[in-house]
Amino acid sequence: MKKFIPILLVLSMVAAVFVAGCGQKQGQPAENKTENVIKIGAILPLTGPAAATGVKLKYAIETAEEIINGEHPDIDLELAKTAGLPNLNGAKVKFVFADHQANPEIAKSEAERLIQNEKVAALIGCYHSSATKPASQVAERFGIPFVAGSSSSAALTERGLKWFTRIAPHDGMETKFFFDYLKYLNQKYNAGIKKIAVVYIDNEYGVHAYQMVQKEIENYKADGFELVADVKYPANVSNVDTEVQKIKAASPDAIFHASYIGDMTMFVKKYKEMNVVPKVVLSYCGGYQDPQFVENLGKDADYFAGPNATTSALFEKMPVLAKINEIYKAKAGVDIDGPTLEEFASAMVIAEAINKADSTEPAKVLEVLKTNEFAAPYFVSGKIKFGEDGQNVYSASVMTQIQNGVYEAVWPETYQTKEPIPAFPAWDKR
């Protein structure tokens, strides 16, 4: 009798395979319907000079993961309604984090590791444009979708890459936003802003921001704007005395800053010490947008301004954003800010693209990314759509200004939570 047992086992296994094969939809890859976990790589600065920001970006992506994998019927997002990805039989999404330490070479090697060893379906990140550049080139080489959240260098979408997309407005779009805002201040408040200085970090992000000012100011010379100083500083700067002396000598009405949180804090302290009092300081996506800026500087942070994808002042007007913030704040201990919301969006969009593609096959996911419009009720734009170059064609930004420690939306007037204060008071009058 025992000699029949192996035969029965073999017959049972054959039958099981046959039944499973019959149950598979014709033309549908098996792995897409049986996969329980879909891994997506997220490359962030989790240690190093931008670690405080990187950790908050990680919380934002974990917030997206929680919304996607759980059931949140009170949040009006497609992937919040059911647990997991509905088109892939409820498959869960797992974001696999890597630390680039603000080092482009590490970003490159971590992208390779995530693709080759972790077998991720896509990549998101990297906050620093200088890290996003090599990491996305790796994704291009392997044919893997890459969705950047908050990296703003205009050069990233000027490389002709097929697999790269970006949520945040690039620094060319932000530069136009800056000049249009200054025109608004001049027209409505007679602010008299004409002379512009640019202060920028010597990396991918900063250099391209400066180049965008050089380019765009040509279109605004009829409005009286002129570039009176450009001040570049090294990424490892520890003292900005020389740079601030140059700025003071130029006596600009407005300063455009392309800086990170540590650098920006250093500059503001030195502005106060050397009594540099411009009318306006506008910051590209970077240090100013991090609420730690207010924590670092207290009242000295007031009156600084810059574009932001969101601000806590808008939560009352945007219920979906408020619900997302509840989850995020429970993790981070602070409200979600512009860059963190853009990273959240990158996580939601890549997951939604995989779900809409009904597959993790890269070409199918890319087709969805490049042809679909994604609902984004957490942005003032309400939607995300990528152009041929991979850039989100809808800018989600509002101009914000810190007033009494709060990032108020000051322009456009449609989203205004407070009127702008068009000129800095003297440091000793605060």
C-alpha positions in Angstrom: 0.0 0.0 0.0 2.9 2.4 0.9 4.2 2.3 -2.7 1.0 4.0 -3.9 1.4 7.1 -1.6 4.1 8.8 -3.7 2.0 8.3 -6.8 -1.0 9.8 -5.1 1.1 12.8 -3.9 2.3 13.4 -7.5 -1.2 13.2 -8.9 -2.5 15.6 -6.2 0.3 18.1 -7.0 -0.4 17.9 -10.7 -4.1 18.5 -10.1 -3.4 21.5 -7.9 -1.2 23.1 -10.6 -3.9 22.4 -13.2 -6.6 24.0 -11.0 -4.4 27.1 -10.3 -3.6 27.4 -14.0 -7.3 27.2 -15.0 -8.1 29.9 -12.4 -5.6 32.4 -13.9 -7.1 35.1 -16.2 -6.0 34.6 -19.8 -3.2 37.1 -20.7 -2.7 38.3 -17.1 0.8 37.7 -15.7 0.6 35.4 -12.7 2.8 37.6 -10.5 0.5 40.6 -10.8 -2.4 38.8 -9.2 -0.7 36.7 -6.6 1.8 39.3 -5.3 1.1 40.1 -1.7 3.7 42.9 -1.3 4.9 45.4 -3.8 8.2 47.0 -2.9 9.0 50.6 -3.9 12.3 52.2 -3.1 12.5 55.6 -1.3 15.9 57.3 -1.2 16.1 60.1 1.3 18.7 62.0 3.4 18.1 60.1 6.7 21.5 61.1 8.1 23.9 63.9 7.4 23.2 67.7 7.2 19.5 67.3 6.1 18.7 64.4 8.4 16.0 66.3 10.3 14.2 67.0 7.1 14.8 63.5 5.7 13.2 61.9 8.7 10.0 64.0 8.2 9.9 63.0 4.6 10.1 59.4 5.7 7.1 60.0 8.0 5.2 61.4 5.0 5.8 58.3 2.9 4.9 56.1 5.8 1.6 58.1 6.0 0.9 57.3 2.4 1.7 53.6 3.1 -0.7 53.6 6.0 -3.5 55.1 3.9 -2.9 52.8 0.9 -2.7 49.6 3.0 -5.5 50.3 5.4 -9.1 51.4 5.0 -9.8 55.1 5.4 -13.3 55.8 4.1 -13.2 59.3 5.5 -10.3 60.3 3.2 -11.5 61.1 -0.3 -8.6 59.3 -2.1 -9.0 56.4 -4.5 -6.5 54.2 -2.6 -7.9 55.1 0.8 -11.2 53.3 0.2 -9.9 49.7 0.4 -7.0 47.9 2.1 -4.2 47.5 -0.4 -4.3 47.9 -4.2 -7.8 46.8 -5.3 -6.8 45.9 -8.9 -4.0 43.7 -7.6 -6.2 41.6 -5.2 -5.4 43.9 -2.3 -1.6 43.7 -2.6 0.1 45.7 0.0 2.7 48.4 -0.7 6.0 48.4 1.2 8.3 51.4 0.9 11.9 50.3 1.3 14.0 53.2 2.6 17.6 54.0 1.7 19.8 56.8 3.1 21.8 58.9 0.6 23.4 61.1 3.4 23.2 64.1 1.0 25.9 62.4 -1.1 25.1 61.9 -4.8 27.5 58.9 -5.1 25.6 57.1 -2.3 22.3 58.0 -3.9 23.5 56.3 -7.1 24.7 53.1 -5.3 21.6 52.9 -3.2 19.4 53.1 -6.3 21.3 50.3 -7.8 21.0 48.2 -4.6 17.2 48.8 -4.3 16.7 47.7 -7.9 19.1 44.8 -8.1 18.8 43.4 -4.5 15.5 44.6 -3.2 13.7 44.1 -6.6 11.7 47.3 -6.2 9.0 48.1 -8.8 9.8 51.8 -8.8 11.8 54.5 -7.0 10.9 57.8 -5.3 13.0 60.5 -3.7 15.5 62.0 -3.2 14.8 65.6 -1.9 18.3 66.9 -2.8 18.3 67.5 -6.6 22.0 66.6 -6.6 21.0 63.1 -5.3 17.9 62.7 -7.5 20.0 63.3 -10.6 22.3 60.2 -10.3 19.6 58.0 -8.7 17.1 58.7 -11.6 19.8 58.0 -14.1 20.2 54.6 -12.6 16.4 54.1 -12.9 16.7 55.1 -16.5 19.4 52.5 -17.2 17.3 49.8 -15.6 14.0 50.9 -17.1 12.3 51.6 -13.7 9.8 54.4 -13.1 11.1 57.2 -10.8 8.7 59.7 -9.3 10.5 62.7 -7.6 8.6 64.5 -4.9 10.2 67.7 -3.9 13.5 68.0 -5.9 13.2 71.3 -7.7 16.2 71.7 -10.1 14.9 72.6 -13.6 17.7 70.5 -15.1 16.1 67.2 -13.9 13.3 67.4 -16.5 15.6 68.8 -19.2 17.6 65.6 -19.7 15.2 63.8 -22.0 14.7 60.9 -19.6 11.9 58.5 -20.4 11.3 57.0 -16.9 11.5 60.2 -14.8 8.6 62.3 -13.5 8.4 65.0 -10.9 5.6 66.4 -8.6 7.0 69.7 -7.4 7.3 72.8 -9.5 10.9 73.2 -10.8 12.9 76.3 -9.9 12.2 77.8 -13.3 8.5 77.8 -12.4 9.2 79.1 -9.0 11.4 81.9 -10.3 8.4 83.2 -12.5 6.3 82.8 -9.4 8.7 85.0 -7.5 8.8 87.8 -10.0 5.0 87.7 -10.4 4.6 88.0 -6.6 7.0 91.0 -6.5 5.0 92.6 -9.3 1.9 92.1 -7.2 3.5 93.7 -4.2 4.7 96.7 -6.3 1.3 97.2 -7.9 -1.0 96.7 -4.8 1.3 98.0 -2.0 3.6 100.3 -3.9 6.5 98.2 -2.4 9.2 99.7 -4.7 11.0 96.4 -5.1 13.5 96.6 -8.0 17.0 95.3 -7.0 17.4 91.5 -6.8 20.2 89.4 -5.2 20.4 85.6 -5.5 22.1 83.6 -2.7 22.6 79.9 -3.6 24.3 76.8 -2.5 26.9 75.4 -4.9 25.1 72.2 -6.0 22.6 71.0 -8.6 19.7 72.7 -6.8 21.4 76.1 -6.1 23.2 76.5 -9.4 20.1 75.9 -11.5 18.0 78.2 -9.4 20.5 81.0 -10.1 20.5 80.1 -13.8 16.7 80.4 -13.8 16.9 83.9 -12.3 19.4 84.9 -15.0 17.1 83.6 -17.7 13.7 84.8 -16.3 14.8 88.3 -15.3 15.1 89.2 -19.0 11.3 88.8 -19.2 10.8 91.2 -16.3 13.2 94.0 -17.1 10.4 96.1 -18.4 9.0 95.9 -14.8 12.1 97.6 -13.5 13.8 94.5 -12.0 17.6 94.2 -12.1 20.0 91.6 -10.7 22.5 93.4 -8.5 24.3 90.4 -6.8 24.8 86.7 -7.1 26.4 85.0 -4.1 27.3 81.4 -4.3 28.5 79.5 -1.2 29.9 76.0 -0.7 27.7 73.0 0.4 29.8 72.5 3.5 29.7 76.2 4.6 30.3 76.9 8.3 30.6 80.7 8.2 28.7 83.1 6.0 30.3 86.4 7.0 31.9 87.0 3.6 28.7 86.2 1.7 26.5 88.4 3.9 29.0 91.3 3.5 28.6 91.0 -0.3 24.8 91.0 0.1 24.9 94.1 2.3 27.1 96.0 -0.1 24.7 95.3 -2.9 21.7 96.6 -0.8 19.1 94.5 -2.6 15.3 95.1 -2.2 14.7 91.4 -2.5 16.8 88.3 -1.9 16.1 85.0 -3.6 17.5 82.1 -1.5 18.3 78.6 -2.7 19.4 77.1 0.6 18.7 74.2 3.0 17.5 74.6 6.6 21.0 74.7 8.3 22.4 77.2 5.8 19.2 79.4 5.8 19.3 79.6 9.6 22.9 80.6 9.5 22.2 83.4 6.9 19.3 84.8 8.9 21.3 85.0 12.1 24.0 86.8 10.2 21.5 89.2 8.5 20.4 90.2 11.9 24.0 90.6 13.3 25.1 92.7 10.3 21.7 94.6 10.1 20.8 93.5 6.6 17.2 94.6 6.1 15.8 93.8 2.6 12.2 94.4 1.8 11.5 90.8 0.9 13.3 87.4 1.2 11.9 84.6 -1.0 13.1 81.0 -0.7 13.1 78.2 -3.2 12.0 74.8 -2.0 14.4 74.1 0.8 15.2 75.5 4.2 12.4 78.1 4.7 9.7 75.6 4.0 10.7 73.4 6.9 8.8 74.5 10.1 12.1 73.9 11.9 13.0 77.3 10.5 10.6 78.9 12.9 11.8 76.7 15.7 15.4 77.7 15.1 14.8 81.4 14.8 11.6 82.3 16.8 10.5 85.9 16.0 13.4 86.4 13.7 11.7 84.0 11.2 8.8 86.4 10.7 8.3 88.1 7.3 10.4 85.6 5.4 8.5 84.1 2.5 8.5 81.5 -0.2 6.3 79.1 -2.2 4.8 76.2 -0.4 2.7 73.2 -1.4 0.8 73.6 1.8 0.5 75.4 5.1 -1.4 74.6 8.3 -3.3 77.8 7.7 -5.0 76.0 4.7 -6.2 72.9 6.7 -9.6 74.4 7.5 -10.2 75.0 3.7 -9.0 71.6 2.6 -10.6 68.7 4.6 -8.7 65.9 2.8 -5.4 67.6 3.6 -6.5 68.0 7.2 -7.2 64.2 7.5 -3.9 63.3 6.0 -2.2 65.7 8.4 -3.8 64.0 11.4 -2.1 60.7 10.4 1.2 62.4 9.6 1.3 64.5 12.8 0.7 61.4 15.0 4.0 60.1 13.5 6.1 63.3 13.2 4.8 65.4 16.0 4.5 68.4 13.7 2.2 69.5 10.9 2.9 68.4 7.3 4.8 71.0 5.2 5.3 71.7 1.6 8.2 69.3 0.8 6.8 66.5 3.0 3.5 66.8 1.2 5.2 66.6 -2.2 7.0 63.4 -1.0 3.6 62.1 0.2 2.2 62.8 -3.2 5.0 60.9 -5.0 4.2 57.8 -2.9 0.5 58.0 -3.6 1.0 58.6 -7.3 3.3 55.7 -7.9 1.0 53.4 -6.0 -2.0 54.6 -7.9 -0.1 54.2 -11.2 0.7 50.6 -10.3 -2.9 50.0 -9.4 -4.3 51.6 -12.6 -1.8 49.6 -14.6 -3.1 46.4 -12.9 0.6 45.4 -13.0 4.1 46.0 -11.7 5.4 45.7 -15.3 7.5 48.9 -15.7 6.3 49.8 -19.2 2.7 49.6 -18.1 3.2 51.7 -15.0 5.1 54.3 -17.1 2.2 54.4 -19.6 -0.2 55.2 -16.8 2.1 57.9 -15.3 2.5 59.6 -18.7 -1.2 59.5 -19.8 -3.3 59.8 -16.7 -4.4 62.7 -14.5 -4.2 61.9 -10.8 -6.6 63.5 -8.3 -4.8 65.4 -5.6 -7.3 67.1 -3.3 -4.5 67.7 -0.8 -2.9 70.3 -3.2 -4.5 73.7 -4.1 -4.2 72.6 -7.8 -6.4 69.6 -7.0 -4.6 67.4 -9.6 -1.3 66.1 -10.9 -0.5 65.4 -14.6 2.9 64.9 -16.1 3.9 66.5 -19.4 6.1 65.0 -22.0 9.2 65.9 -20.1 7.9 64.3 -16.9 7.2 67.6 -15.2 3.8 68.0 -13.3 2.1 70.7 -15.4 0.0 71.9 -12.4 1.8 74.0 -9.8 0.5 73.3 -6.4 2.2 76.2 -4.7 0.9 79.2 -2.9 3.2 82.0 -1.7 3.5 81.9 2.1 4.9 84.3 4.6 5.7 83.7 8.2 3.6 86.0 10.4 3.7 85.6 14.2 5.3 82.2 13.6 2.6 80.9 11.2 3.1 80.2 7.5 0.2 82.2 6.1 -0.9 81.9 2.5 -0.6 85.4 1.1 -0.9 85.0 -2.7 -2.7 84.4 -5.0 -5.6 86.1 -3.3 -7.9 83.2 -4.0 -6.1 81.2 -1.3 -5.1 84.1 1.0 -5.3 83.5 4.7 -3.6 86.8 5.5 -2.5 89.8 3.5 1.2 90.0 2.9 3.5 92.3 4.8 5.3 93.9 1.9 8.5 95.1 3.7 10.7 93.9 6.6 10.7 96.0 9.7 14.0 96.9 11.2 15.5 94.0 13.4 15.2 96.1 16.5 11.5 96.8 15.9 10.3 93.2 16.0 
